[in-house]
Amino acid sequence: MDLVSIIIIGYNVEKYIKNCIESVTNQTYKNLEIIFVDDGSTDNTSDIVKSMTLFDKRILYFYQKNQGANSARKYGYKKANGKYISFVDGDDYIDLTTISNAYKKIKETNADIICFDYFTFNANGIIKQKHAYLKGEFYGTKFLDSILKREQAHFLWNKLYTTHFLNNMDFLSIPSITMGDDFAANIRMGVQEPFVVALDMSLYFYRSYDTSISRKVNNHYTELNDMMIDVETQLKANYNIYEDLINYNYFLNFYYYVVRNKSPYGKIQKSIYKTWKDRNISLSENSYIQKLVNNCAFYEKILIRLINYSDLFEYIITKIYDIFARS
């Protein structure tokens, strides 16, 4: 049995980390290296994990000053010795058969990446069991296409990777951002045209703190523009066929974090709006955008079209929306 490195990252996760690590130590697949990277926690996270290392020597504890999930994963990656690598967030947990199922499939198929679906849960229990998620085998650019179309989960944690593949795609080169790093990483993987197998199994439990589709923004959200610059750079350096999907993903940032955000409209949303608007894309000329807009609620369609019409409308509409709709 090959060594599998599971990299767990966490910041102030004292409420959840014991359950998370126990879901890993109790895996039916036993040949594990369990790397926990403490991203500068100020609560009791470190004490809890360090106490667990005394009872299971597979658990390794590392500390870094708070730099975000992206940095913590890279830290763990540099410490990993396994032939395969998987990532887990410290406030989530995994099914007891996650590694055995993923390992069995990666050995059978000789894939670069194994994907699996996930459960979304909160304090009240499971709130979603199935997600927009393609199953089967992906060759060539098919994985990249599915990520760009948002048909495949673009997280880093719902996958098992060969270390060889992560080394070849230069995992450490993923942009040092805290928003959108997962998506940028998956695009960087996709341009390598990996062989990917997506299991028809839900093996990860993702904790949701806000079940609303709407987003609350903070200062990190300006990094979504940096993420898209990296995505566009990667795609244009390797292909010349993704202009519509690049614009679609710029639009998604505008849609989710300007139109649907719950925070009062400010400089962060303005930055995301300006980045989208500067592309000067007609909503009706992009089939991916048009399909999304057609499926929006009526008031969202109005907002999208009015905000896009002119900067003056953008100012007026967002001010009115702040008064009547945002918290």
Backbone hydrogen bonds, N-H to C=O, Kabsch-Sander energy under -0.5 kcal/mol:
donor,donor_aa,acceptor,acceptor_aa,energy
4,V,31,N,-2.0
5,S,84,Y,-3.0
6,I,4,V,-0.6
6,I,33,E,-3.0
7,I,5,S,-0.6
7,I,86,S,-2.9
8,I,6,I,-0.7
8,I,35,I,-3.3
9,I,88,V,-1.8
10,G,37,V,-1.8
16,Y,13,V,-1.5
17,I,13,V,-2.6
20,C,16,Y,-2.2
21,I,17,I,-2.8
22,E,18,K,-2.4
23,S,19,N,-1.7
24,V,20,C,-0.8
24,V,21,I,-0.8
25,T,21,I,-3.1
26,N,22,E,-1.8
27,Q,24,V,-1.6
28,T,96,L,-2.4
30,K,28,T,-0.6
32,L,30,K,-2.3
33,E,4,V,-2.6
34,I,32,L,-0.5
34,I,58,R,-2.3
35,I,6,I,-2.5
35,I,33,E,-0.7
36,F,34,I,-0.6
36,F,60,L,-3.2
37,V,8,I,-2.9
37,V,35,I,-0.6
38,D,36,F,-0.6
38,D,62,F,-3.4
39,D,10,G,-2.7
39,D,37,V,-0.7
40,G,38,D,-1.6
40,G,64,Q,-0.6
48,I,44,N,-2.2
49,V,45,T,-2.4
50,K,46,S,-2.7
51,S,47,D,-1.9
52,M,48,I,-1.4
53,T,49,V,-1.6
54,L,50,K,-0.6
54,L,51,S,-0.6
55,F,52,M,-1.0
56,D,52,M,-1.1
59,I,56,D,-1.9
60,L,34,I,-3.2
62,F,36,F,-2.4
64,Q,38,D,-2.4
72,A,68,G,-2.0
73,R,69,A,-2.6
74,K,70,N,-1.9
75,Y,71,S,-2.2
76,G,72,A,-2.4
77,Y,73,R,-2.7
78,K,74,K,-2.1
79,K,75,Y,-0.9
79,K,76,G,-0.6
80,A,76,G,-1.0
80,A,77,Y,-0.7
83,K,3,L,-2.1
84,Y,3,L,-1.2
85,I,161,Y,-2.6
86,S,5,S,-2.3
87,F,159,K,-0.6
88,V,7,I,-2.5
90,G,9,I,-3.1
92,D,89,D,-2.2
93,Y,205,F,-1.7
95,D,203,L,-2.4
98,T,95,D,-1.7
101,N,97,T,-2.7
102,A,98,T,-2.3
103,Y,99,I,-3.1
104,K,100,S,-2.2
105,K,101,N,-1.7
106,I,102,A,-2.3
107,K,103,Y,-2.0
108,E,104,K,-2.0
109,T,105,K,-2.2
110,N,106,I,-1.3
112,D,195,F,-2.8
113,I,195,F,-1.5
114,I,160,L,-2.6
115,C,197,V,-2.6
116,F,158,N,-2.0
117,D,201,M,-2.3
119,F,204,Y,-3.3
120,T,128,K,-2.6
121,F,119,F,-0.5
121,F,206,Y,-2.7
122,N,125,G,-2.2
125,G,122,N,-2.1
127,I,120,T,-3.0
128,K,120,T,-1.6
133,Y,131,H,-0.9
134,L,151,E,-0.9
136,G,198,A,-2.4
138,F,196,V,-3.1
142,K,139,Y,-2.3
145,D,141,T,-2.9
146,S,142,K,-2.2
147,I,143,F,-1.9
148,L,144,L,-2.4
149,K,145,D,-2.2
150,R,147,I,-1.2
151,E,146,S,-2.7
152,Q,146,S,-1.4
159,K,156,L,-0.5
160,L,114,I,-2.3
161,Y,85,I,-2.9
162,T,112,D,-1.9
163,T,83,K,-2.5
164,H,83,K,-0.5
166,L,162,T,-1.9
167,N,163,T,-2.5
168,N,164,H,-2.2
169,M,165,F,-2.5
170,D,167,N,-0.9
171,F,166,L,-1.9
173,S,170,D,-2.3
174,I,171,F,-1.5
177,I,175,P,-2.2
184,A,180,G,-2.4
185,A,181,D,-2.4
186,N,182,D,-2.3
187,I,183,F,-2.0
188,R,184,A,-2.3
189,M,185,A,-2.0
190,G,186,N,-2.7
191,V,187,I,-2.2
192,Q,189,M,-1.4
193,E,190,G,-2.1
196,V,138,F,-2.2
196,V,194,P,-0.7
197,V,113,I,-2.3
198,A,136,G,-3.3
199,L,115,C,-2.8
199,L,197,V,-0.6
201,M,199,L,-1.2
203,L,117,D,-2.2
203,L,201,M,-0.7
204,Y,117,D,-0.7
205,F,93,Y,-2.9
206,Y,119,F,-3.4
206,Y,204,Y,-0.6
207,R,205,F,-0.5
208,S,121,F,-3.4
209,Y,207,R,-0.5
215,R,256,Y,-0.6
215,R,260,R,-0.6
221,Y,218,N,-2.1
222,T,219,N,-1.2
223,E,220,H,-2.0
224,L,221,Y,-1.6
225,N,222,T,-1.2
226,D,222,T,-0.7
227,M,223,E,-2.8
228,M,224,L,-2.1
229,I,225,N,-1.8
230,D,226,D,-2.0
231,V,227,M,-2.4
232,E,228,M,-2.9
233,T,229,I,-2.2
234,Q,230,D,-2.5
235,L,231,V,-2.4
236,K,232,E,-2.5
237,A,233,T,-1.5
238,N,234,Q,-0.8
238,N,235,L,-0.7
239,Y,235,L,-3.2
246,I,242,Y,-2.6
247,N,243,E,-2.4
248,Y,244,D,-2.1
249,N,245,L,-1.9
250,Y,246,I,-1.9
251,F,247,N,-2.5
252,L,248,Y,-2.0
253,N,249,N,-1.4
254,F,250,Y,-1.7
255,Y,251,F,-3.2
256,Y,252,L,-2.9
257,Y,253,N,-2.2
258,V,254,F,-1.4
259,V,254,F,-1.8
260,R,255,Y,-1.7
262,K,215,R,-3.3
263,S,215,R,-0.6
270,K,266,G,-2.3
271,S,267,K,-2.0
272,I,268,I,-2.0
273,Y,269,Q,-3.1
274,K,270,K,-2.7
275,T,271,S,-2.1
276,W,272,I,-2.0
277,K,273,Y,-3.3
278,D,274,K,-2.6
279,R,276,W,-1.4
280,N,277,K,-1.8
285,E,282,S,-1.0
286,N,283,L,-0.7
287,S,285,E,-0.6
290,Q,286,N,-2.9
291,K,287,S,-2.0
292,L,288,Y,-1.7
293,V,289,I,-2.8
294,N,290,Q,-2.4
295,N,291,K,-1.1
295,N,292,L,-0.6
296,C,293,V,-1.5
301,K,297,A,-2.1
302,I,298,F,-2.0
303,L,299,Y,-2.3
304,I,300,E,-3.0
305,R,301,K,-2.3
306,L,302,I,-2.7
307,I,303,L,-2.9
308,N,304,I,-1.8
309,Y,305,R,-0.9
310,S,306,L,-1.0
314,E,310,S,-2.4
315,Y,311,D,-2.2
316,I,312,L,-2.6
317,I,313,F,-3.2
318,T,314,E,-1.9
319,K,315,Y,-1.7
320,I,316,I,-2.3
321,Y,317,I,-2.9
322,D,318,T,-2.2
323,I,319,K,-1.5
324,F,320,I,-2.1
325,A,321,Y,-2.8
326,R,321,Y,-1.4
327,S,262,K,-1.2
